[in-house]
Amino acid sequence: MSIKQDTNKTDNIHHLSQMGWTSHFQTQLEHVSNDGFIPARVVGVRKNSFRTSNGKSEWLATLAGRLKHDADGMYPVTGDWVLMTDAVISRVLVRKNALSRGASGTHNKQDAQPQKEQVIAANLDTVFIVSGLDQDFNPRRIERYLTLVYNCGLNPAIILTKADLHQDPEHFVSELEAVAFGVPIHLVSASDDTGLTSLEPYLSFGRTTTMVGSSGVGKSTLVNRLYGKTLQLTASISTHVGKGKHTTTSRDLIMMPQGGMVIDNPGIREIAFWEVDKGIEAAFPEIEKLGLGCRFTDCSHTQEPGCRVLGAVDEGEISKDRLENYRKMKRELEYLSHRQHKSADRVEKERWKEVALKVKAMKKRR
């Protein structure tokens, strides 16, 4: 089916805006010479096709051949904005942000670091870090999620599901407030809709939220409750592990009745980093601040004399587990940064080597 431009521009802009279209993308569109392109958002990715929407209509699209073979081009992911010609994606617009991680497959391998990036979703306003108040609850894992989200320059909110399993779930909130400074924390129960109204602002007109968390924490059930009817398949509770059996296997952008959008994600087993930014500083601000007062500027906070961080641990201000988690992630990010810089230097060397060979060949021809 061919795509026809909507003659009612005001109506068209409204629908695009509801899908998250902003001046960031409009500016890029104005610099495209081909005015026959139609902007649309990727709302689902399948093996050889993409579900795209302009807010009024939805199409099953394919990728232009040149994009398939363009190593420097961006492969579309859920949440991307693209320019289409009929039902073919001709261009991926520059993202305003993206949630990405190191591709899985390195779990529990000390020397195995991720070799490539996996972009989970693009063009986001908020990332819901979802944790169930059952066997899944783990502050150390949430610290890792926070570091991942901050590294990508995104805004996190923590959603604690299955609050109905406890008579007094507020102590979980207090525990996280001590390690997730300034991050909104919401207690919800999809079984009786407790706390769901507190999530409404994240789902307002044009806003995009994605959910991350382990399998079975209730992400799909939460989407269903917020929407008002069953959209995502969920399985029954496993009595063995006390969790829902996760059934989401794809990433789909769902238009919510509140006016915004939600991207549900399959459960993440490995929280491997790829982006290296200020994530560790944002996730562990008190350790970073205390570290400025250490006797040695390169203090590793392990055994050095005059270490303010170790002093805080001795005084009970910082838990040993939190410090160990910080040190572990710090090592990972330093290694990743070193490897990425090394890779960049290698690319630059190879580029200049190629230039030198071309110059040498030109001299020979003279």
Secondary structure, DSSP 4 states (H G I P E B T S, - for coil): ------S-HHHHHHHHHHTT--HHHHHHHHT-S-TT-EEEEEEEE-SS-EEEE-SS-EEEEEE-HHHHT-TTSPPP-TT-EEEEETTEEEEEPPPS-EEEEEPS--TT-TT----SEEEEEES-SEEEEEEESSTT--HHHHHHHHHHHHHTT--EEEEEE-GGG-S-THHHHHHHHTTSTT--EEE-BTTTTBTGGGGGGGGSTT-EEEEE--TTSSHHHHHHHHHTS--S---PEETTTTEE-----S-EEEE-TTS-EEEE-PPPS-------SSHHHHHSHHHHHHHTTSSSTT--SSS-TT-HHHHHHHTTSS-HHHHHHHHHHHHHHHHHHHHHHHHHHHHHHHHHHHHHHHHHHHHHH-
